[in-house]
Amino acid sequence: MKLMRYGEPGSEKPAIMDDDGSIRSLEGIVDDIDGSMLGSESLQRLRTTTTRDLPIIDARHRVGPCVADVGKFICVGLNYADHAEESGMDVPEEPVIFMKATSAICGPYDEVMIPREATKVDWEVELGVVIGSLARYVSEEDALDHVAGYCTVNDISERDFQLNRGGTWVKGKSCDTFGPIGPWLVTTDEIPDPQDLDLFLEINDEPVQRSSTSRMVFPVAHLVSYISRFMSLHPGDIISTGTPPGVGLGMKPERYLKPGDVMHLGIEGLGMQQQVVVRDPHAG
């Protein structure tokens, strides 16, 4: 299933894509696309819904983040060896884990804002893993049983904040609009192998990132198992699994986003995003 949310920020409503590509409302069927309905039993009940009987949604509606009320937005750093190389960093022996503030989450077509004092705003297309059931000390063999589905993530980063302002990477990852997710949450039955998905990102129609999830250092099952040793994973949590090479930080000379730039990105089977870059109107 391809689940999504539509409507103005803070007032999004649940929807589903039918077999013909039409978007149909799930109002009255589920309250929202959130952790409370992402368990296997709830998803199975939803699969029995006859979508052709549901009202079609006007395509002009804004598309919101594909998951509501995300509890944790967990990111994995340097999970493609060639990205670690372009960043001048070693390939990690264990997954590099950091958090992205959930207030960074926005819709897949929303504007991305350059914050105050920012000089190095960068792009990162990533596979997002959406947790469907509580995972605590799970084995790698059982890890994917705890996954509800997958989505496209753009892990926007401010490299100066991230690398030169002290502390961990969080402050360079968590500015408002730095976490577009969606357009769809695609359930696992449609993505039998998360390690066999092509992903890409373009800036102003110029290809800059193009790779496959097969090139991850640590695959999805390992990441879910590993992270569950350090914190419980709850339904609706998102793991963003790292980005391939082609980011602005790795270019020579380095290249960063500026107002008016357009990012276009996507992952095979998970849909595409597009964001226009603007100055944060509150930045002064």
C-alpha positions as a Markdown table, in Angstrom:
| # | Residue | x | y | z |
|---|---|---|---|---|
| 1 | Met | 0.0 | 0.0 | 0.0 |
| 2 | Lys | 1.0 | 3.6 | -0.6 |
| 3 | Leu | -0.2 | 5.7 | 2.3 |
| 4 | Met | 0.0 | 9.5 | 2.5 |
| 5 | Arg | -1.3 | 12.6 | 4.1 |
| 6 | Tyr | -2.7 | 15.7 | 2.5 |
| 7 | Gly | -3.8 | 19.2 | 3.6 |
| 8 | Glu | -2.4 | 22.3 | 5.3 |
| 9 | Pro | 0.4 | 21.9 | 7.9 |
| 10 | Gly | -1.0 | 20.7 | 11.2 |
| 11 | Ser | -4.3 | 19.7 | 9.6 |
| 12 | Glu | -3.3 | 16.9 | 7.3 |
| 13 | Lys | -5.7 | 14.0 | 6.7 |
| 14 | Pro | -5.0 | 10.4 | 5.8 |
| 15 | Ala | -5.1 | 9.0 | 2.2 |
| 16 | Ile | -4.2 | 6.0 | 0.2 |
| 17 | Met | -3.2 | 5.5 | -3.5 |
| 18 | Asp | -5.4 | 3.0 | -5.3 |
| 19 | Asp | -4.3 | 0.7 | -8.1 |
| 20 | Asp | -5.1 | 3.3 | -10.8 |
| 21 | Gly | -2.9 | 6.0 | -9.1 |
| 22 | Ser | -5.8 | 8.0 | -7.8 |
| 23 | Ile | -5.5 | 9.4 | -4.2 |
| 24 | Arg | -8.5 | 8.4 | -2.0 |
| 25 | Ser | -9.4 | 9.7 | 1.4 |
| 26 | Leu | -9.1 | 7.4 | 4.4 |
| 27 | Glu | -11.1 | 9.7 | 6.7 |
| 28 | Gly | -13.4 | 7.6 | 8.8 |
| 29 | Ile | -11.2 | 4.6 | 8.2 |
| 30 | Val | -8.2 | 5.6 | 10.2 |
| 31 | Asp | -7.6 | 8.8 | 12.3 |
| 32 | Asp | -4.2 | 9.4 | 10.7 |
| 33 | Ile | -1.1 | 7.8 | 9.3 |
| 34 | Asp | 0.8 | 7.4 | 12.6 |
| 35 | Gly | 2.2 | 4.9 | 15.0 |
| 36 | Ser | -1.2 | 3.8 | 16.2 |
| 37 | Met | -2.1 | 2.3 | 12.9 |
| 38 | Leu | 1.2 | 1.0 | 11.6 |
| 39 | Gly | 1.1 | -2.4 | 13.3 |
| 40 | Ser | 0.7 | -5.5 | 11.1 |
| 41 | Glu | -2.9 | -6.2 | 12.2 |
| 42 | Ser | -4.0 | -2.6 | 11.5 |
| 43 | Leu | -2.3 | -2.6 | 8.1 |
| 44 | Gln | -3.9 | -5.9 | 7.3 |
| 45 | Arg | -7.4 | -4.6 | 8.1 |
| 46 | Leu | -6.6 | -1.6 | 5.9 |
| 47 | Arg | -5.7 | -3.9 | 3.0 |
| 48 | Thr | -9.2 | -5.3 | 3.1 |
| 49 | Thr | -10.7 | -1.9 | 2.5 |
| 50 | Thr | -12.2 | -1.5 | -1.0 |
| 51 | Thr | -10.4 | 1.6 | -2.2 |
| 52 | Arg | -12.7 | 2.2 | -5.2 |
| 53 | Asp | -15.5 | 3.0 | -2.7 |
| 54 | Leu | -13.5 | 5.8 | -1.1 |
| 55 | Pro | -13.8 | 9.5 | -2.2 |
| 56 | Ile | -11.1 | 10.7 | -4.6 |
| 57 | Ile | -8.9 | 13.6 | -3.3 |
| 58 | Asp | -8.3 | 16.7 | -5.5 |
| 59 | Ala | -4.7 | 16.5 | -6.7 |
| 60 | Arg | -4.2 | 20.2 | -6.0 |
| 61 | His | -4.1 | 19.6 | -2.2 |
| 62 | Arg | -0.7 | 20.0 | -0.5 |
| 63 | Val | 1.0 | 16.7 | 0.2 |
| 64 | Gly | 2.1 | 16.5 | 3.9 |
| 65 | Pro | 4.7 | 14.4 | 5.6 |
| 66 | Cys | 3.8 | 10.8 | 5.1 |
| 67 | Val | 3.9 | 10.0 | 8.9 |
| 68 | Ala | 2.3 | 12.0 | 11.7 |
| 69 | Asp | 3.5 | 12.4 | 15.3 |
| 70 | Val | 7.0 | 10.9 | 14.7 |
| 71 | Gly | 8.5 | 10.1 | 18.1 |
| 72 | Lys | 12.1 | 9.7 | 17.0 |
| 73 | Phe | 13.9 | 10.8 | 13.8 |
| 74 | Ile | 17.1 | 8.7 | 13.9 |
| 75 | Cys | 19.8 | 9.2 | 11.3 |
| 76 | Val | 22.7 | 7.1 | 10.2 |
| 77 | Gly | 25.9 | 8.8 | 9.1 |
| 78 | Leu | 28.6 | 7.7 | 6.7 |
| 79 | Asn | 26.6 | 4.6 | 5.6 |
| 80 | Tyr | 27.9 | 4.6 | 2.0 |
| 81 | Ala | 31.7 | 4.0 | 1.8 |
| 82 | Asp | 32.0 | 6.4 | -1.2 |
| 83 | His | 30.2 | 9.1 | 0.7 |
| 84 | Ala | 32.6 | 8.7 | 3.7 |
| 85 | Glu | 35.5 | 9.0 | 1.3 |
| 86 | Glu | 34.2 | 12.2 | -0.3 |
| 87 | Ser | 33.6 | 13.6 | 3.2 |
| 88 | Gly | 37.2 | 12.9 | 4.2 |
| 89 | Met | 36.1 | 10.5 | 6.9 |
| 90 | Asp | 36.8 | 6.8 | 7.6 |
| 91 | Val | 34.2 | 4.1 | 6.9 |
| 92 | Pro | 32.8 | 3.5 | 10.4 |
| 93 | Glu | 33.3 | 0.1 | 12.1 |
| 94 | Glu | 29.8 | 0.5 | 13.7 |
| 95 | Pro | 26.9 | 2.6 | 12.6 |
| 96 | Val | 27.2 | 6.3 | 13.3 |
| 97 | Ile | 23.9 | 7.3 | 15.0 |
| 98 | Phe | 22.5 | 10.8 | 15.6 |
| 99 | Met | 19.1 | 12.4 | 16.0 |
| 100 | Lys | 17.3 | 14.9 | 13.9 |
| 101 | Ala | 14.7 | 17.0 | 15.6 |
| 102 | Thr | 11.1 | 16.0 | 14.6 |
| 103 | Ser | 10.3 | 19.8 | 14.2 |
| 104 | Ala | 12.5 | 19.6 | 11.1 |
| 105 | Ile | 9.9 | 17.3 | 9.4 |
| 106 | Cys | 8.0 | 18.8 | 6.5 |
| 107 | Gly | 6.1 | 17.8 | 3.3 |
| 108 | Pro | 7.9 | 16.4 | 0.2 |
| 109 | Tyr | 7.1 | 19.5 | -1.8 |
| 110 | Asp | 7.3 | 22.2 | 0.9 |
| 111 | Glu | 9.9 | 24.9 | 0.6 |
| 112 | Val | 13.3 | 24.3 | 2.3 |
| 113 | Met | 14.4 | 27.4 | 4.3 |
| 114 | Ile | 18.0 | 28.6 | 4.7 |
| 115 | Pro | 18.3 | 29.6 | 8.4 |
| 116 | Arg | 20.0 | 32.6 | 9.9 |
| 117 | Glu | 23.8 | 32.5 | 9.8 |
| 118 | Ala | 23.7 | 29.5 | 7.4 |
| 119 | Thr | 26.4 | 29.4 | 4.7 |
| 120 | Lys | 26.6 | 25.7 | 3.8 |
| 121 | Val | 23.2 | 24.1 | 3.4 |
| 122 | Asp | 23.5 | 20.7 | 1.7 |
| 123 | Trp | 21.3 | 17.9 | 0.3 |
| 124 | Glu | 21.2 | 14.2 | 1.1 |
| 125 | Val | 18.7 | 11.7 | -0.5 |
| 126 | Glu | 18.1 | 8.8 | 1.9 |
| 127 | Leu | 16.0 | 5.7 | 2.4 |
| 128 | Gly | 13.7 | 6.2 | 5.4 |
| 129 | Val | 12.6 | 3.1 | 7.4 |
| 130 | Val | 9.3 | 3.5 | 9.3 |
| 131 | Ile | 8.9 | 1.3 | 12.4 |
| 132 | Gly | 5.6 | -0.6 | 12.8 |
| 133 | Ser | 6.0 | -2.5 | 16.1 |
| 134 | Leu | 8.0 | -2.1 | 19.2 |
| 135 | Ala | 11.7 | -3.2 | 18.7 |
| 136 | Arg | 13.9 | -3.8 | 21.7 |
| 137 | Tyr | 17.0 | -6.0 | 21.4 |
| 138 | Val | 15.8 | -7.6 | 18.2 |
| 139 | Ser | 17.9 | -9.9 | 16.2 |
| 140 | Glu | 19.0 | -9.0 | 12.7 |
| 141 | Glu | 17.0 | -12.0 | 11.4 |
| 142 | Asp | 13.8 | -10.6 | 12.9 |
| 143 | Ala | 14.5 | -6.9 | 12.4 |
| 144 | Leu | 12.5 | -6.4 | 9.2 |
| 145 | Asp | 9.4 | -7.9 | 11.0 |
| 146 | His | 9.3 | -4.6 | 13.0 |
| 147 | Val | 9.2 | -2.4 | 9.9 |
| 148 | Ala | 5.9 | -1.0 | 8.6 |
| 149 | Gly | 7.3 | 0.5 | 5.4 |
| 150 | Tyr | 9.7 | 2.8 | 3.7 |
| 151 | Cys | 9.8 | 6.4 | 2.5 |
| 152 | Thr | 12.0 | 8.9 | 0.7 |
| 153 | Val | 13.9 | 11.4 | 3.0 |
| 154 | Asn | 15.9 | 14.5 | 2.2 |
| 155 | Asp | 18.3 | 14.9 | 5.1 |
| 156 | Ile | 19.0 | 18.6 | 4.7 |
| 157 | Ser | 22.2 | 19.6 | 6.5 |
| 158 | Glu | 24.0 | 22.8 | 7.4 |
| 159 | Arg | 27.6 | 21.7 | 7.3 |
| 160 | Asp | 29.1 | 24.7 | 9.2 |
| 161 | Phe | 26.6 | 24.1 | 12.0 |
| 162 | Gln | 27.2 | 20.4 | 11.9 |
| 163 | Leu | 31.0 | 20.3 | 11.8 |
| 164 | Asn | 32.3 | 23.6 | 13.2 |
| 165 | Arg | 30.0 | 24.8 | 15.9 |
| 166 | Gly | 30.8 | 22.3 | 18.6 |
| 167 | Gly | 29.0 | 19.3 | 20.0 |
| 168 | Thr | 27.4 | 16.6 | 17.9 |
| 169 | Trp | 25.9 | 16.8 | 14.4 |
| 170 | Val | 22.4 | 17.5 | 15.6 |
| 171 | Lys | 22.4 | 21.3 | 15.3 |
| 172 | Gly | 23.3 | 21.1 | 11.7 |
| 173 | Lys | 20.6 | 18.6 | 10.9 |
| 174 | Ser | 17.5 | 20.0 | 12.8 |
| 175 | Cys | 16.6 | 23.4 | 11.4 |
| 176 | Asp | 13.0 | 23.9 | 10.4 |
| 177 | Thr | 12.2 | 22.2 | 7.0 |
| 178 | Phe | 15.4 | 20.1 | 7.1 |
| 179 | Gly | 13.4 | 16.9 | 7.0 |
| 180 | Pro | 11.1 | 16.4 | 4.0 |
| 181 | Ile | 9.6 | 12.9 | 4.2 |
| 182 | Gly | 7.3 | 11.2 | 1.6 |
| 183 | Pro | 5.3 | 11.5 | -0.5 |
| 184 | Trp | 4.3 | 8.0 | 0.4 |
| 185 | Leu | 4.8 | 5.5 | 3.2 |
| 186 | Val | 5.1 | 2.3 | 1.1 |
| 187 | Thr | 4.4 | -0.8 | 3.1 |
| 188 | Thr | 6.8 | -3.7 | 3.2 |
| 189 | Asp | 4.8 | -6.0 | 1.0 |
| 190 | Glu | 5.5 | -3.7 | -2.0 |
| 191 | Ile | 9.3 | -3.4 | -1.1 |
| 192 | Pro | 10.5 | -7.0 | -0.7 |
| 193 | Asp | 14.2 | -6.0 | -0.7 |
| 194 | Pro | 15.1 | -2.6 | 0.7 |
| 195 | Gln | 18.7 | -3.3 | -0.4 |
| 196 | Asp | 17.8 | -3.2 | -4.0 |
| 197 | Leu | 16.5 | 0.3 | -4.6 |
| 198 | Asp | 17.9 | 3.0 | -6.9 |
| 199 | Leu | 18.0 | 6.5 | -5.5 |
| 200 | Phe | 18.9 | 9.9 | -7.0 |
| 201 | Leu | 19.0 | 13.7 | -6.4 |
| 202 | Glu | 19.2 | 16.5 | -8.9 |
| 203 | Ile | 19.9 | 20.3 | -8.3 |
| 204 | Asn | 18.3 | 22.5 | -10.9 |
| 205 | Asp | 18.0 | 19.4 | -13.2 |
| 206 | Glu | 21.7 | 18.6 | -12.8 |
| 207 | Pro | 22.2 | 15.0 | -11.5 |
| 208 | Val | 24.4 | 15.1 | -8.4 |
| 209 | Gln | 23.5 | 11.9 | -6.5 |
| 210 | Arg | 22.8 | 8.5 | -8.1 |
| 211 | Ser | 23.3 | 5.2 | -6.4 |
| 212 | Ser | 21.6 | 2.1 | -5.0 |
| 213 | Thr | 20.8 | 1.0 | -1.5 |
| 214 | Ser | 22.8 | -2.1 | -2.3 |
| 215 | Arg | 25.9 | 0.0 | -1.6 |
| 216 | Met | 25.1 | 0.6 | 2.1 |
| 217 | Val | 27.8 | -0.3 | 4.6 |
| 218 | Phe | 25.2 | -1.5 | 7.1 |
| 219 | Pro | 21.9 | -2.8 | 5.6 |
| 220 | Val | 18.5 | -2.0 | 7.0 |
| 221 | Ala | 18.1 | -5.2 | 9.0 |
| 222 | His | 21.4 | -4.6 | 10.7 |
| 223 | Leu | 20.5 | -0.9 | 11.5 |
| 224 | Val | 17.2 | -1.8 | 13.1 |
| 225 | Ser | 18.8 | -4.5 | 15.2 |
| 226 | Tyr | 21.8 | -2.4 | 16.1 |
| 227 | Ile | 19.8 | 0.7 | 17.1 |
| 228 | Ser | 17.3 | -1.4 | 19.2 |
| 229 | Arg | 20.2 | -2.3 | 21.5 |
| 230 | Phe | 20.6 | 1.3 | 22.5 |
| 231 | Met | 17.0 | 2.5 | 22.5 |
| 232 | Ser | 13.5 | 1.0 | 22.0 |
| 233 | Leu | 12.1 | 1.7 | 18.6 |
| 234 | His | 8.4 | 2.6 | 18.6 |
| 235 | Pro | 5.7 | 2.5 | 15.9 |
| 236 | Gly | 6.0 | 5.7 | 13.8 |
| 237 | Asp | 9.8 | 6.2 | 14.5 |
| 238 | Ile | 11.8 | 6.9 | 11.4 |
| 239 | Ile | 15.4 | 5.7 | 10.7 |
| 240 | Ser | 17.1 | 7.7 | 7.9 |
| 241 | Thr | 19.7 | 5.3 | 6.6 |
| 242 | Gly | 22.5 | 7.5 | 5.2 |
| 243 | Thr | 23.2 | 9.1 | 1.9 |
| 244 | Pro | 25.4 | 8.1 | -1.2 |
| 245 | Pro | 28.1 | 10.3 | -2.6 |
| 246 | Gly | 27.4 | 13.5 | -4.5 |
| 247 | Val | 26.6 | 16.0 | -1.7 |
| 248 | Gly | 27.9 | 19.5 | -1.9 |
| 249 | Leu | 30.4 | 19.0 | 0.9 |
| 250 | Gly | 32.2 | 16.5 | -1.2 |
| 251 | Met | 32.5 | 18.6 | -4.3 |
| 252 | Lys | 35.6 | 20.4 | -5.3 |
| 253 | Pro | 35.0 | 23.3 | -4.9 |
| 254 | Glu | 32.3 | 22.7 | -2.3 |
| 255 | Arg | 28.8 | 23.7 | -3.5 |
| 256 | Tyr | 25.9 | 24.6 | -1.3 |
| 257 | Leu | 22.2 | 25.5 | -1.8 |
| 258 | Lys | 21.1 | 29.1 | -2.4 |
| 259 | Pro | 17.7 | 30.7 | -2.7 |
| 260 | Gly | 15.9 | 29.7 | -5.9 |
| 261 | Asp | 17.6 | 26.3 | -6.2 |
| 262 | Val | 15.3 | 23.4 | -6.9 |
| 263 | Met | 16.0 | 19.9 | -5.5 |
| 264 | His | 14.4 | 16.9 | -7.2 |
| 265 | Leu | 14.9 | 13.5 | -5.7 |
| 266 | Gly | 13.4 | 10.1 | -5.4 |
| 267 | Ile | 13.8 | 6.4 | -4.6 |
| 268 | Glu | 12.6 | 3.5 | -6.7 |
| 269 | Gly | 9.1 | 2.6 | -5.7 |
| 270 | Leu | 8.8 | 5.2 | -3.0 |
| 271 | Gly | 8.0 | 8.3 | -5.0 |
| 272 | Met | 9.7 | 11.6 | -5.7 |
| 273 | Gln | 10.1 | 14.9 | -3.9 |
| 274 | Gln | 10.8 | 18.5 | -5.1 |
| 275 | Gln | 11.7 | 21.4 | -3.0 |
| 276 | Val | 12.5 | 25.1 | -3.8 |
| 277 | Val | 15.1 | 26.7 | -1.6 |
| 278 | Val | 14.2 | 30.0 | 0.1 |
| 279 | Arg | 15.4 | 32.3 | 2.9 |
| 280 | Asp | 13.8 | 31.7 | 6.2 |
| 281 | Pro | 11.4 | 34.7 | 6.5 |
| 282 | His | 12.0 | 34.7 | 10.2 |
| 283 | Ala | 15.8 | 34.8 | 10.0 |
| 284 | Gly | 16.0 | 38.5 | 9.8 |
